[in-house]
Amino acid sequence: MERRNKAVKSLDAKILKAPIRICNDCNSARTQPHDKAWEQMSDQVRSRRLTIGHWVRANRIFRHDTRRQMIYVHLYFLKLFGCMLCEAKANGHDVPIDVAPFSDAIISGRPHPEVHLQFGKCDGTVGRTNLHCFKTDQGSISRLAVRAR
């Protein structure tokens, strides 16, 4: 799904708006803890001088209820990934991934068993890569990278 860069002329530009809308209840109330967990984690990770090969200890980022907060981070990315899938489908792309398991995980507050996150040092850019989907003999595989500076 390669697209050319497009100019953004204002913060209210149509290009910044997704063609699908997430309901206000989900975006505000239900997933707000997920947004806050990622905000806290990304702030902490960005403020540290990370060395390749060293671990980021979640219990130093989230001193209380580490497991739940890391699940919230996982659910944040499920929301982001699910929205990207819906956006791609709304734009006419054939994406062979069902978003229902993403919704189920968010609603139940449980991690998706087939989505794994990995955090690492990158080139310092901010943003997300294009969504890459391909089919293998065993099923569909997707790859998405989100870069936060």
DSSP file (Angstrom, degrees, kcal/mol; ACC not computed):
  #  RESIDUE AA STRUCTURE BP1 BP2  ACC     N-H-->O    O-->H-N    N-H-->O    O-->H-N    TCO  KAPPA ALPHA  PHI   PSI    X-CA   Y-CA   Z-CA
    1    1 A M              0   0    0      0, 0.0     2,-0.3     0, 0.0   130,-0.2   0.000 360.0 360.0 360.0  55.9    0.0    0.0    0.0
    2    2 A E        -     0   0    0    128,-0.1     2,-0.4     0, 0.0     0, 0.0  -0.554 360.0-179.4 -75.4 133.8    2.6    2.5   -1.0
    3    3 A R        -     0   0    0     -2,-0.3     2,-0.1     3,-0.0     3,-0.1  -0.968  28.1-112.2-132.5 149.9    1.4    6.1   -1.4
    4    4 A R        -     0   0    0     -2,-0.4     2,-0.1     1,-0.1     0, 0.0  -0.472  43.9 -94.6 -75.5 152.0    3.1    9.2   -2.3
    5    5 A N        -     0   0    0     -2,-0.1     2,-0.4     1,-0.0    -1,-0.1  -0.400  42.4-157.8 -64.4 142.6    3.7   11.9    0.3
    6    6 A K        -     0   0    0     -2,-0.1     2,-0.2    -3,-0.1    -1,-0.0  -0.954  20.1-107.7-125.4 145.6    0.9   14.6    0.3
    7    7 A A        -     0   0    0     -2,-0.4     2,-0.6     1,-0.0     8,-0.1  -0.468  22.2-147.4 -71.9 139.1    1.1   18.1    1.6
    8    8 A V        -     0   0    0     -2,-0.2     3,-0.1     1,-0.1    -1,-0.0  -0.946  15.2-177.5-106.5 116.8   -0.8   18.9    4.8
    9    9 A K        -     0   0    0     -2,-0.6     2,-0.3     1,-0.2    -1,-0.1   0.699  63.1  -0.1 -93.3 -19.5   -2.0   22.4    4.7
   10   10 A S  S >  S-     0   0    0      1,-0.0     3,-1.6     0, 0.0    -1,-0.2  -0.976  71.7-103.5-158.7 167.4   -3.6   22.7    8.1
   11   11 A L  T 3  S+     0   0    0     -2,-0.3    -1,-0.0     1,-0.3    -2,-0.0   0.675 122.2  54.1 -69.1 -15.9   -4.3   20.7   11.3
   12   12 A D  T 3  S+     0   0    0      3,-0.0    -1,-0.3     5,-0.0     5,-0.1   0.204  80.9 140.2-100.0  13.9   -7.9   20.4   10.1
   13   13 A A    X   -     0   0    0     -3,-1.6     3,-1.5     1,-0.1     4,-0.3  -0.275  59.5-129.0 -63.2 142.3   -6.8   18.9    6.7
   14   14 A K  G >  S+     0   0    0      1,-0.3     3,-1.8     2,-0.2    -1,-0.1   0.820 105.5  67.3 -59.6 -32.9   -9.0   16.1    5.3
   15   15 A I  G 3  S+     0   0    0      1,-0.3    -1,-0.3    -8,-0.1    -7,-0.1   0.754  95.7  56.4 -62.4 -23.8   -5.8   14.0    4.8
   16   16 A L  G <  S+     0   0    0     -3,-1.5     2,-0.4     2,-0.1    -1,-0.3   0.532  93.6  85.1 -84.8  -6.1   -5.3   13.8    8.6
   17   17 A K  S <  S-     0   0    0     -3,-1.8     4,-0.1    -4,-0.3    -5,-0.0  -0.815  79.2-125.6-102.6 135.2   -8.8   12.3    9.1
   18   18 A A        -     0   0    0     -2,-0.4    -2,-0.1     2,-0.2    66,-0.0  -0.457  15.6-128.6 -73.3 147.3   -9.5    8.6    8.8
   19   19 A P  S    S+     0   0    0      0, 0.0     2,-0.3     0, 0.0    -1,-0.1   0.656  95.4  55.8 -72.0 -13.2  -12.2    7.6    6.4
   20   20 A I  S    S-     0   0    0     63,-0.1     2,-0.4     2,-0.0    -2,-0.2  -0.835  80.0-138.2-114.1 156.7  -13.8    5.5    9.2
   21   21 A R        -     0   0    0     -2,-0.3     2,-0.4    -4,-0.1     3,-0.0  -0.950   4.9-142.1-119.2 134.6  -14.8    6.7   12.6
   22   22 A I        -     0   0    0     -2,-0.4     5,-0.0     1,-0.1    61,-0.0  -0.739  39.7 -99.9 -87.8 140.3  -14.2    5.0   15.9
   23   23 A C     >  -     0   0    0     -2,-0.4     4,-2.6     1,-0.1     5,-0.2  -0.280  26.0-122.6 -64.3 148.1  -17.1    5.5   18.3
   24   24 A N  H  >>S+     0   0    0      1,-0.2     4,-2.6     2,-0.2     5,-0.5   0.860 109.7  56.9 -60.0 -39.1  -16.7    8.1   20.9
   25   25 A D  I  >>S+     0   0    0      2,-0.2     5,-2.3     1,-0.2     4,-0.8   0.931 112.2  41.6 -59.8 -45.5  -17.2    5.7   23.8
   26   26 A C  I  4>S+     0   0    0      3,-0.2     5,-2.2     1,-0.2    -2,-0.2   0.929 118.0  45.5 -67.7 -44.8  -14.4    3.4   22.6
   27   27 A N  I  <5S+     0   0    0     -4,-2.6    -2,-0.2     3,-0.2    -1,-0.2   0.816 127.0  26.9 -71.6 -29.1  -12.0    6.3   21.7
   28   28 A S  I  X5S+     0   0    0     -4,-2.6     4,-0.5    -5,-0.2    -3,-0.2   0.907 133.1  16.4 -95.9 -68.0  -12.6    8.2   25.0
   29   29 A A  I  <<S+     0   0    0     -4,-0.8     3,-0.5    -5,-0.5    -3,-0.2   0.971 124.9  43.3 -78.2 -56.1  -13.7    6.0   27.8
   30   30 A R  I  4<S+     0   0    0     -5,-2.3     4,-0.2     1,-0.2    -4,-0.2   0.898 125.6  28.8 -63.8 -44.3  -12.9    2.4   26.9
   31   31 A T  T  ><S+     0   0    0     -5,-2.2     4,-2.2    -6,-0.3     3,-0.4   0.390  89.5  98.8-102.4   4.8   -9.4    2.9   25.4
   32   32 A Q  H  X S+     0   0    0     -4,-0.5     4,-2.5    -3,-0.5     5,-0.2   0.901  82.7  53.3 -59.7 -41.3   -8.2    6.0   27.3
   33   33 A P  H  > S+     0   0    0      0, 0.0     4,-2.1     0, 0.0    -1,-0.2   0.859 108.3  52.2 -61.0 -31.6   -6.2    3.9   29.8
   34   34 A H  H  > S+     0   0    0     -3,-0.4     4,-2.2     2,-0.2    -2,-0.2   0.925 109.4  48.3 -68.1 -44.6   -4.5    2.3   26.8
   35   35 A D  H  X S+     0   0    0     -4,-2.2     4,-2.4     1,-0.2    -1,-0.2   0.918 112.9  48.2 -60.4 -44.3   -3.6    5.7   25.4
   36   36 A K  H  X S+     0   0    0     -4,-2.5     4,-2.5     2,-0.2    -1,-0.2   0.877 109.2  52.8 -66.8 -37.7   -2.3    6.9   28.7
   37   37 A A  H  X S+     0   0    0     -4,-2.1     4,-2.6    -5,-0.2    -1,-0.2   0.934 112.3  44.7 -63.6 -45.2   -0.2    3.8   29.2
   38   38 A W  H  X S+     0   0    0     -4,-2.2     4,-3.2     2,-0.2     5,-0.3   0.899 111.4  53.8 -65.9 -39.0    1.5    4.2   25.8
   39   39 A E  H  X S+     0   0    0     -4,-2.4     4,-2.1    -5,-0.2    -2,-0.2   0.930 112.0  44.8 -59.8 -45.1    2.0    7.9   26.5
   40   40 A Q  H  X S+     0   0    0     -4,-2.5     4,-2.2     2,-0.2    -2,-0.2   0.929 116.0  46.2 -65.3 -45.2    3.8    7.1   29.7
   41   41 A M  H  X S+     0   0    0     -4,-2.6     4,-2.8     1,-0.2     5,-0.2   0.935 113.3  47.7 -65.1 -45.3    5.9    4.4   28.2
   42   42 A S  H  X S+     0   0    0     -4,-3.2     4,-2.4     1,-0.2    -1,-0.2   0.886 111.2  51.9 -65.7 -36.8    6.9    6.3   25.1
   43   43 A D  H  X S+     0   0    0     -4,-2.1     4,-1.6    -5,-0.3    -1,-0.2   0.931 113.0  45.3 -61.4 -45.2    7.8    9.4   27.3
   44   44 A Q  H  X S+     0   0    0     -4,-2.2     4,-0.6     2,-0.2    -2,-0.2   0.918 114.2  47.2 -65.9 -44.4   10.0    7.2   29.5
   45   45 A V  H >< S+     0   0    0     -4,-2.8     3,-0.9     1,-0.2    -1,-0.2   0.908 112.2  49.9 -66.5 -41.1   11.7    5.4   26.6
   46   46 A R  H 3< S+     0   0    0     -4,-2.4    -1,-0.2     1,-0.2    -2,-0.2   0.817 107.2  55.2 -66.6 -29.8   12.4    8.6   24.7
   47   47 A S  H 3< S+     0   0    0     -4,-1.6     2,-0.3    -5,-0.2    -1,-0.2   0.565  96.8  81.8 -82.2  -6.9   13.9   10.2   27.8
   48   48 A R  S << S-     0   0    0     -3,-0.9     2,-1.1    -4,-0.6    -3,-0.0  -0.676  81.9-123.1 -99.2 152.1   16.5    7.5   28.3
   49   49 A R        -     0   0    0     -2,-0.3     2,-0.2     2,-0.0    -3,-0.1  -0.794  40.3-161.0 -90.8  97.3   19.7    6.9   26.6
   50   50 A L        -     0   0    0     -2,-1.1     2,-0.4    -5,-0.2     6,-0.0  -0.556   9.0-153.8 -86.6 144.5   19.1    3.5   25.2
   51   51 A T    >   -     0   0    0     -2,-0.2     3,-2.1     4,-0.1    70,-0.0  -0.949  29.9-104.4-115.5 136.2   21.9    1.1   24.1
   52   52 A I  T 3  S+     0   0    0     -2,-0.4     3,-0.1     1,-0.3    68,-0.0  -0.339 107.1  26.8 -59.4 134.2   21.3   -1.6   21.6
   53   53 A G  T 3  S+     0   0    0      1,-0.4     2,-0.3    -2,-0.0    -1,-0.3   0.279  95.5 112.6  95.9 -10.2   21.1   -5.0   23.2
   54   54 A H    <   -     0   0    0     -3,-2.1    -1,-0.4     1,-0.0     2,-0.2  -0.693  65.3-119.7 -95.9 151.4   19.9   -3.7   26.6
   55   55 A W        -     0   0    0     -2,-0.3     2,-0.7    -3,-0.1    -4,-0.1  -0.584   9.4-136.1 -88.0 147.3   16.4   -4.4   28.0
   56   56 A V        -     0   0    0     -2,-0.2     2,-0.7    63,-0.1     3,-0.1  -0.932  24.3-141.6 -98.0 118.3   13.8   -1.8   28.8
   57   57 A R    >>  -     0   0    0     -2,-0.7     3,-1.6     1,-0.2     4,-0.7  -0.726   8.5-159.3 -88.8 115.1   12.4   -2.9   32.2
   58   58 A A  H >> S+     0   0    0     -2,-0.7     4,-3.3     1,-0.3     3,-0.6   0.808  89.1  64.6 -63.0 -30.5    8.7   -2.3   32.2
   59   59 A N  H 34 S+     0   0    0      1,-0.3    -1,-0.3     2,-0.2     7,-0.1   0.642 100.2  52.9 -72.1 -11.1    8.6   -2.3   36.0
   60   60 A R  H <4 S+     0   0    0     -3,-1.6     3,-0.3     1,-0.1    -1,-0.3   0.670 114.0  41.8 -90.8 -19.9   10.8    0.8   36.0
   61   61 A I  H << S+     0   0    0     -4,-0.7     2,-0.7    -3,-0.6    -2,-0.2   0.874 126.3  32.9 -86.2 -46.4    8.3    2.6   33.8
   62   62 A F     <  +     0   0    0     -4,-3.3    -1,-0.3     1,-0.1     4,-0.2  -0.862  68.8 179.8-113.0  94.5    5.2    1.3   35.5
   63   63 A R  S    S+     0   0    0     -2,-0.7     2,-0.4    -3,-0.3     3,-0.2   0.777  71.4  43.8 -68.1 -27.3    6.1    1.0   39.2
   64   64 A H  S    S+     0   0    0      1,-0.2     5,-0.1     2,-0.1    -1,-0.1  -0.969 125.2   0.1-123.1 135.0    2.6   -0.2   40.1
   65   65 A D  S  > S+     0   0    0     -2,-0.4     4,-2.3     3,-0.1     5,-0.2   0.912  71.4 171.6  60.0  47.3    0.5   -2.7   38.3
   66   66 A T  H  > S+     0   0    0      1,-0.2     4,-2.4    -4,-0.2     5,-0.2   0.893  71.0  52.9 -55.9 -46.7    3.2   -3.3   35.6
   67   67 A R  H  > S+     0   0    0      1,-0.2     4,-1.9     2,-0.2    -1,-0.2   0.931 111.0  45.8 -59.0 -47.9    1.4   -6.3   34.0
   68   68 A R  H  > S+     0   0    0      1,-0.2     4,-2.3     2,-0.2    -1,-0.2   0.915 112.3  51.4 -62.7 -42.8   -1.9   -4.4   33.5
   69   69 A Q  H  X S+     0   0    0     -4,-2.3     4,-1.9     1,-0.2    -1,-0.2   0.881 109.4  49.7 -64.2 -37.5   -0.1   -1.3   32.2
   70   70 A M  H  X S+     0   0    0     -4,-2.4     4,-2.2     2,-0.2    -1,-0.2   0.843 108.6  52.9 -70.8 -31.9    1.8   -3.4   29.6
   71   71 A I  H  X S+     0   0    0     -4,-1.9     4,-2.8    -5,-0.2    -2,-0.2   0.908 107.3  52.8 -64.7 -40.6   -1.5   -5.1   28.6
   72   72 A Y  H  X S+     0   0    0     -4,-2.3     4,-2.2     2,-0.2    -2,-0.2   0.900 107.4  51.0 -60.7 -40.0   -2.8   -1.5   28.1
   73   73 A V  H  X S+     0   0    0     -4,-1.9     4,-1.8     2,-0.2    -1,-0.2   0.933 110.7  49.3 -61.6 -44.5    0.2   -0.7   25.9
   74   74 A H  H  X S+     0   0    0     -4,-2.2     4,-1.7     1,-0.2    -2,-0.2   0.924 111.2  48.9 -58.5 -46.0   -0.6   -3.9   23.9
   75   75 A L  H  X S+     0   0    0     -4,-2.8     4,-2.2     1,-0.2    -1,-0.2   0.827 104.8  59.5 -67.1 -31.8   -4.2   -2.9   23.5
   76   76 A Y  H  X S+     0   0    0     -4,-2.2     4,-2.3     1,-0.2    -1,-0.2   0.937 108.1  45.2 -58.4 -46.3   -3.2    0.6   22.4
   77   77 A F  H  X S+     0   0    0     -4,-1.8     4,-2.9     1,-0.2     5,-0.2   0.815 108.0  57.0 -71.4 -29.0   -1.4   -0.9   19.5
   78   78 A L  H  X S+     0   0    0     -4,-1.7     4,-3.0     2,-0.2    -1,-0.2   0.921 108.7  47.5 -62.6 -42.3   -4.3   -3.2   18.7
   79   79 A K  H  X S+     0   0    0     -4,-2.2     4,-2.6     2,-0.2    -2,-0.2   0.941 114.1  46.5 -62.9 -46.8   -6.5   -0.1   18.4
   80   80 A L  H  X S+     0   0    0     -4,-2.3     4,-2.0     2,-0.2    -2,-0.2   0.937 116.4  44.0 -61.0 -47.8   -3.9    1.6   16.2
   81   81 A F  H  X S+     0   0    0     -4,-2.9     4,-2.3     2,-0.2    -2,-0.2   0.914 113.2  51.2 -65.2 -44.0   -3.5   -1.5   14.0
   82   82 A G  H  X S+     0   0    0     -4,-3.0     4,-2.5    -5,-0.2    -1,-0.2   0.898 109.7  50.1 -60.4 -41.8   -7.2   -2.2   13.8
   83   83 A C  H  X S+     0   0    0     -4,-2.6     4,-2.5    -5,-0.2    -1,-0.2   0.890 109.7  51.2 -64.1 -38.8   -7.9    1.4   12.8
   84   84 A M  H  X S+     0   0    0     -4,-2.0     4,-2.5     2,-0.2    -2,-0.2   0.896 109.8  49.9 -65.5 -38.8   -5.2    1.1   10.1
   85   85 A L  H  X S+     0   0    0     -4,-2.3     4,-2.5     2,-0.2    -2,-0.2   0.934 112.7  46.2 -63.5 -45.7   -6.8   -2.2    8.8
   86   86 A C  H  X S+     0   0    0     -4,-2.5     4,-2.6     1,-0.2    -2,-0.2   0.889 112.4  51.5 -63.7 -39.2  -10.3   -0.5    8.7
   87   87 A E  H  X S+     0   0    0     -4,-2.5     4,-1.4     2,-0.2    -1,-0.2   0.920 110.2  48.5 -63.5 -44.2   -8.8    2.5    7.0
   88   88 A A  H  <>S+     0   0    0     -4,-2.5     5,-2.5     1,-0.2     3,-0.2   0.922 113.1  47.5 -62.5 -43.7   -7.1    0.3    4.3
   89   89 A K  H ><5S+     0   0    0     -4,-2.5     3,-1.7     1,-0.2    -2,-0.2   0.903 109.6  53.2 -64.3 -40.7  -10.4   -1.6    3.7
   90   90 A A  H 3<5S+     0   0    0     -4,-2.6    -1,-0.2     1,-0.3    -2,-0.2   0.771 105.5  55.8 -65.2 -25.4  -12.4    1.7    3.5
   91   91 A N  T 3<5S-     0   0    0     -4,-1.4    -1,-0.3    -3,-0.2    -2,-0.2   0.271 126.8-100.0 -90.9  11.2   -9.9    2.9    0.9
   92   92 A G  T < 5S+     0   0    0     -3,-1.7     2,-0.3     1,-0.3    -3,-0.2   0.554  74.2 142.4  89.0   7.9  -10.5   -0.2   -1.3
   93   93 A H      < -     0   0    0     -5,-2.5     2,-1.1    -6,-0.2    -1,-0.3  -0.620  54.0-125.0 -84.1 142.6   -7.5   -2.4   -0.4
   94   94 A D        +     0   0    0     -2,-0.3    -5,-0.1     2,-0.1    -1,-0.1  -0.750  35.4 178.0 -87.4 100.0   -8.0   -6.1    0.0
   95   95 A V        -     0   0    0     -2,-1.1     2,-0.8   -10,-0.1    -3,-0.0  -0.919  21.5-153.3-108.4 116.8   -6.7   -6.8    3.5
   96   96 A P        +     0   0    0      0, 0.0     2,-0.5     0, 0.0    44,-0.2  -0.068  61.3 103.9 -84.3  38.7   -7.0  -10.4    4.5
   97   97 A I        -     0   0    0     -2,-0.8     2,-0.4   -12,-0.1    -2,-0.1  -0.977  64.0-139.2-125.3 127.8   -7.2   -9.7    8.3
   98   98 A D        -     0   0    0     -2,-0.5     4,-0.3     1,-0.1   -13,-0.0  -0.699   6.1-159.6 -82.7 128.1  -10.4   -9.9   10.4
   99   99 A V  S >> S+     0   0    0     -2,-0.4     4,-2.1     1,-0.2     3,-0.7   0.581  73.2  90.4 -85.1  -9.1  -10.5   -7.0   12.9
  100  100 A A  H 3> S+     0   0    0      1,-0.2     4,-2.9     2,-0.2     5,-0.2   0.893  84.1  52.6 -56.4 -43.0  -13.1   -8.8   15.1
  101  101 A P  H 3> S+     0   0    0      0, 0.0     4,-2.0     0, 0.0    -1,-0.2   0.828 107.8  53.2 -63.2 -28.2  -10.4  -10.5   17.2
  102  102 A F  H <> S+     0   0    0     -3,-0.7     4,-2.2    -4,-0.3    -2,-0.2   0.939 111.3  45.0 -67.4 -47.3   -8.8   -7.0   17.8
  103  103 A S  H  X S+     0   0    0     -4,-2.1     4,-3.0     1,-0.2     5,-0.2   0.916 111.8  52.7 -61.0 -44.1  -12.2   -5.7   19.0
  104  104 A D  H  X S+     0   0    0     -4,-2.9     4,-2.6     1,-0.2     6,-0.3   0.905 109.3  49.2 -59.5 -42.4  -12.7   -8.7   21.2
  105  105 A A  H  X>S+     0   0    0     -4,-2.0     4,-1.5     2,-0.2     5,-1.5   0.919 113.1  46.4 -64.3 -43.3   -9.3   -8.3   22.8
  106  106 A I  H  <5S+     0   0    0     -4,-2.2    -2,-0.2     2,-0.2    -1,-0.2   0.931 114.7  46.9 -65.0 -45.2   -9.9   -4.6   23.5
  107  107 A I  H  <5S+     0   0    0     -4,-3.0    -2,-0.2     1,-0.2    -1,-0.2   0.899 118.0  41.7 -64.7 -40.4  -13.4   -5.3   24.9
  108  108 A S  H  <5S-     0   0    0     -4,-2.6    -1,-0.2    -5,-0.2    -2,-0.2   0.667 104.9-128.2 -81.3 -15.9  -12.3   -8.2   27.1
  109  109 A G  T  <5 +     0   0    0     -4,-1.5    -3,-0.2     1,-0.3    -4,-0.1   0.739  67.4 125.6  74.9  22.2   -9.1   -6.3   28.2
  110  110 A R      < -     0   0    0     -5,-1.5    -1,-0.3    -6,-0.3    -2,-0.2  -0.874  65.7-103.4-114.9 147.5   -7.0   -9.3   27.2
  111  111 A P        -     0   0    0      0, 0.0   -40,-0.1     0, 0.0   -39,-0.0  -0.286  35.6-110.1 -64.2 151.6   -4.0   -9.4   24.9
  112  112 A H    >   -     0   0    0      1,-0.1     3,-1.4     3,-0.1   -10,-0.1  -0.734  23.6-141.2 -80.3 126.0   -4.4  -10.7   21.3
  113  113 A P  T 3  S+     0   0    0      0, 0.0    -1,-0.1     0, 0.0     0, 0.0   0.656  96.8  46.8 -68.6 -14.0   -2.5  -14.0   21.2
  114  114 A E  T 3  S+     0   0    0      1,-0.0     2,-0.5     2,-0.0    -2,-0.0   0.315  94.2  84.5-110.3   8.5   -1.2  -13.5   17.7
  115  115 A V    <   -     0   0    0     -3,-1.4     2,-0.4     2,-0.0    -3,-0.1  -0.954  55.1-178.4-114.9 123.2    0.0   -9.9   18.1
  116  116 A H        -     0   0    0     -2,-0.5     2,-0.3     2,-0.0    -2,-0.0  -0.966  12.6-149.2-124.2 135.3    3.5   -9.3   19.5
  117  117 A L        -     0   0    0     -2,-0.4     2,-0.4     2,-0.0   -43,-0.0  -0.778  11.6-175.7-103.4 146.5    5.2   -6.0   20.1
  118  118 A Q        -     0   0    0     -2,-0.3     2,-0.4     2,-0.0    -2,-0.0  -0.985   8.1-159.3-140.3 130.4    8.9   -5.3   20.0
  119  119 A F        +     0   0    0     -2,-0.4     2,-0.3   -63,-0.1   -63,-0.1  -0.878  23.3 150.4-111.5 141.1   10.5   -2.0   20.9
  120  120 A G        -     0   0    0     -2,-0.4     2,-0.3   -68,-0.0   -68,-0.0  -0.969  47.8 -77.7-159.2 173.0   13.8   -0.9   19.7
  121  121 A K        +     0   0    0     -2,-0.3     2,-0.2     2,-0.1   -70,-0.0  -0.592  51.1 172.7 -78.3 135.1   16.1    1.9   18.8
  122  122 A C        -     0   0    0     -2,-0.3    -1,-0.0    26,-0.1    25,-0.0  -0.508  49.6 -70.9-128.6-160.1   15.5    3.4   15.4
  123  123 A D        -     0   0    0     -2,-0.2    -2,-0.1     1,-0.1    26,-0.0   0.369  69.7-103.4 -84.0   6.1   16.6    6.3   13.3
  124  124 A G  S    S+     0   0    0      1,-0.3     2,-0.1    24,-0.1    -1,-0.1   0.475  75.4 136.9  89.8   1.4   14.8    9.0   15.4
  125  125 A T        -     0   0    0     23,-0.1     2,-0.4     1,-0.0    -1,-0.3  -0.383  46.4-134.4 -79.3 162.9   12.0    9.6   13.0
  126  126 A V        +     0   0    0     22,-0.1     2,-0.3    23,-0.1    22,-0.2  -0.946  57.7  45.9-118.7 137.2    8.4    9.9   14.1
  127  127 A G  E    S-A  147   0A   0     20,-3.2    20,-4.2    -2,-0.4     2,-0.3  -0.908  77.0 -70.4 136.8-160.9    5.4    8.2   12.5
  128  128 A R  E     -A  146   0A   0     -2,-0.3    18,-0.2    18,-0.3     3,-0.1  -0.956  34.6-121.9-134.8 152.9    4.3    4.9   11.2
  129  129 A T        -     0   0    0     16,-3.2     2,-0.1    -2,-0.3     3,-0.0  -0.314  44.8 -82.3 -81.4 173.1    5.3    2.8    8.2
  130  130 A N        -     0   0    0      1,-0.1     2,-0.5    -2,-0.1    15,-0.3  -0.379  51.5-100.3 -67.6 156.9    2.8    1.6    5.6
  131  131 A L        -     0   0    0   -130,-0.2     2,-0.5    13,-0.1    13,-0.2  -0.723  38.4-161.5 -81.4 124.1    0.8   -1.5    6.5
  132  132 A H  E     +B  143   0B   0     11,-2.4    11,-2.6    -2,-0.5     2,-0.4  -0.945  11.8 177.4-112.2 121.3    2.4   -4.5    4.7
  133  133 A C  E     +B  142   0B   0     -2,-0.5     2,-0.3     9,-0.2     9,-0.2  -0.972   4.5 164.9-122.5 136.2    0.2   -7.6    4.3
  134  134 A F  E     -B  141   0B   0      7,-2.6     7,-2.7    -2,-0.4     2,-0.4  -0.987  29.0-125.1-146.9 156.4    1.2  -10.8    2.6
  135  135 A K  E     -B  140   0B   0     -2,-0.3     5,-0.2     5,-0.2     2,-0.2  -0.846  21.7-172.6-106.7 135.5   -0.2  -14.3    2.5
  136  136 A T        -     0   0    0      3,-3.6     3,-0.5    -2,-0.4     5,-0.0  -0.621  44.7 -97.8-110.6 176.1    1.8  -17.4    3.3
  137  137 A D  S    S+     0   0    0      1,-0.2     3,-0.1    -2,-0.2    -1,-0.0   0.804 126.2  49.0 -63.5 -27.5    0.8  -21.0    2.9
  138  138 A Q  S    S-     0   0    0      1,-0.3     2,-0.3     0, 0.0    -1,-0.2   0.652 125.4 -79.5 -87.7 -16.9   -0.1  -21.0    6.6
  139  139 A G        -     0   0    0     -3,-0.5    -3,-3.6     2,-0.0    -1,-0.3  -0.976  67.6 -27.4 149.9-163.3   -2.2  -17.9    6.6
  140  140 A S  E     -B  135   0B   0     -2,-0.3     2,-0.4    -5,-0.2    -5,-0.2  -0.613  45.0-170.8 -90.2 144.7   -1.9  -14.1    6.6
  141  141 A I  E     -B  134   0B   0     -7,-2.7    -7,-2.6    -2,-0.3     2,-0.3  -0.998   3.4-171.3-132.6 137.9    1.0  -12.1    8.0
  142  142 A S  E     -B  133   0B   0     -2,-0.4     2,-0.4    -9,-0.2    -9,-0.2  -0.935   5.9-161.7-128.4 153.6    1.1   -8.4    8.5
  143  143 A R  E     +B  132   0B   0    -11,-2.6   -11,-2.4    -2,-0.3     2,-0.4  -0.998  13.1 167.6-137.4 133.6    3.8   -6.0    9.5
  144  144 A L        -     0   0    0     -2,-0.4     2,-0.5   -13,-0.2   -13,-0.1  -0.994  14.5-160.7-142.5 134.8    3.5   -2.5   10.8
  145  145 A A        -     0   0    0     -2,-0.4   -16,-3.2   -15,-0.3     2,-0.5  -0.974   2.0-165.5-118.7 134.2    6.2   -0.3   12.4
  146  146 A V  E     -A  128   0A   0     -2,-0.5     2,-0.5   -18,-0.2   -18,-0.3  -0.977   7.2-159.8-116.8 125.2    5.4    2.7   14.5
  147  147 A R  E     -A  127   0A   0    -20,-4.2   -20,-3.2    -2,-0.5     2,-0.5  -0.917   9.2-177.2-108.8 125.6    8.2    5.0   15.2
  148  148 A A              0   0    0     -2,-0.5   -22,-0.1   -22,-0.2   -26,-0.1  -0.985 360.0 360.0-123.1 126.7    7.9    7.4   18.2
  149  149 A R              0   0    0     -2,-0.5   -23,-0.1   -25,-0.1    -1,-0.1   0.431 360.0 360.0 -94.8 360.0   10.6    9.9   18.9
